[in-house]
Amino acid sequence: MYSYIVRRFAFGALTVFGVSVIVFLIMRVMPGDPLTAIFGPEGMTKLTEEQRLSYMRELGLADPLIVQYVSWLGDIARGDLGRSFFRAESVGDMVMRRGPLTAQIGILSVILSWILGIPVAIVSALRPNTIADNTARFISITCLAVPGFWLGMLIVLGLLFGFGYRAPLTATGASVFEEPWTTFQMVIGPAVVLALGQAAYIARMARSSLLEVIREDYVRTARAKGLNGRLVVSLHALPNALLPVITLSGILLGFVLAGSIPVERAFGTPGLGYAMFTAVNERDIFVMQNLVFLYAVVFVMLNIMVDIIIAWLDPRIRYQ
Amino acid sequence: MSTRPETIAPLEPAALEPAAVPAGRSLPRRLLKGLMSFARRAPLSAFWGCIAVAILVMAVTAPAIAPYDPLQSDFRRMQKPPDAVNLFGSDQIGRDTLSRVIHGSRTSLTVAMAAVLLGTTLGCFWGLASGYFGGRFDIVSQRFIEFLQAFPDLILAMAIAMALGSGTVTVIIAIAITRIPFGGRVIRAVVLSLKELSFVEAARSLGASHLRIMLRHILPQCVAPYLILATTHLGVAIIIEASLGFLGVGIPPPTPTWGNMLADALNAGIIPPWWLVLFPGVAITITVLAFNLLGDGIRDMLDPRLRGSV
């Protein structure tokens, strides 16, 4: 088990390194000039050559690329995520302030997606190809086609027109411990929207996995010894069928963090996703560079965690 | 997303032989027969396929069927709810929402199709080379594809679109890059299983060059998985395009795209008018649903072994 964890982390470290190179390449080397990104194509023509050079020097963009890359890695290793051109707050502080809200949205949406997806999958798998199964599958396909941010806008509008309700929005973000109710109202909308898409994937995966497991010998044995059908499913079939669902759920959580960007924009939730939206609109490349890297690292970490959990639950994997 | 099937088995070599079709039957009749059998076997997919075709037709003929010019603002009719003049209402500078939704299908489908074709094709050739040659090239390619997959697709597309500056081509490239890993992985797996088969060995023993073996003998077997990949990823590409537009890094205004329209609606005021929110979103949902279900049907038909899997 320990050797598996070590191996997994070594691969993870390699991936994080590769990710840092790709982020750097996209932000600094691709044909777009960082200064054009900041000032816009029109602002760029108004700069004199000296101004351009002095800006480049000030931002560290005049150094050779490899020097820029190493100094960026050094900053990250020291925990310095840089700062925005347009705001006083450093990126590190911003992540600490806004991150928890997005993390809560992510976790809550995973919990909701299991609550929604698993029962549907059980009903579908126990009576495959019936009306209930087909309805459930069509609903899940529809859920995958609805863009989350649009659903979010509809929910905001519906609550406003129907009930005159609008979720409280504080610019600073609220702490769960101090104002749990305010935070919950801010988080629940995005979480529900993001949970629907995930629930659809989870229901599909759990259905096919359950259908496979139900044909296994040990399930037949459990039935043959006279165990009641509900117990066979909940004690014997379900725990084994859920392993691939756990893996999927971990991967989906990473996608949810990305999907949270437009959804937070739709709800106006002041989380990290909204910060990402602001950064991308202001062409704030240093903030973007660090946030994109952060998201990718979180994504890689989630995958490692899921792999370790699966290996811990399923000995067959760790001895491969 | 990454929950698409990672391995799509190739068809049996015989299944792609055109010789099985009796001579003398005209091509249109054969096509019609194929379509009929598709409709019988997958009625739901066939129905949504018709809707997909209708949307395609709408995109192609947009200037003819849209009631107004999508860019023409009428200042006497600003932000009017749906009525007899503007069936879907009008936006804050008096442009007709229906015309903009119809024209939006053009941009959306152009970008999604171009991006999926470009990305999947690049990925396929890469996967073909990496699976065929194996060795060090394969290992490096696999690592690189893993690095690309370490980003959620939306974030990668956002970063690339922002770095390249806004524009139609930029958005296509940004979305295409996020599609490369899927093509690469799937086709590599197919090629790995194919290259050990005897017809490849036979070609090699006849002295065929690597290029000839790859293009003439292996590539034709990759057509089915390629088609499956391309159709199943269209829906995702449309959603990414809309999200980019919504976040302000898509195709720049005033070009009407569904994502831009939703972003405009949010910027219209504290309370966005409902008709500006509802219609573009319905258009996205129906389009994505149609292409997803059509893709599922095509996958089931080309590769029955995948039926029912994710």
Interface residues (C-beta under 8 A of the other chain):
Chain A: L14 T15 V16 G18 V19 V21 I22 V23 I26 M27 M30 P31 G32 T36 A37 P41 F138 I141 T142 L144 A145 V146 P147 F149 W150 L151 M153 L154 L157 L160 F161 Y201 R204 M205 S208 L211 L248 I251 L252 G254 F255 L257 A258 G259 I261 P262 R265 A266 M276 F277 V280 N281 R283 I285 M288 V292 Y295 A296 F299 V300
Chain B: M1 S2 T3 L44 R143 F144 E146 F147 L148 A150 F151 P152 D153 L154 I155 L156 M158 A159 I160 M162 A163 L164 G165 G235 I239 A242 S243 F246 L247 G248 V249 L262 A265 L266 I271 P272 W274 V277 L278 P280 G281 I284 T285 I286 V288 L289 N292 L293 D296 G308 S309 V310
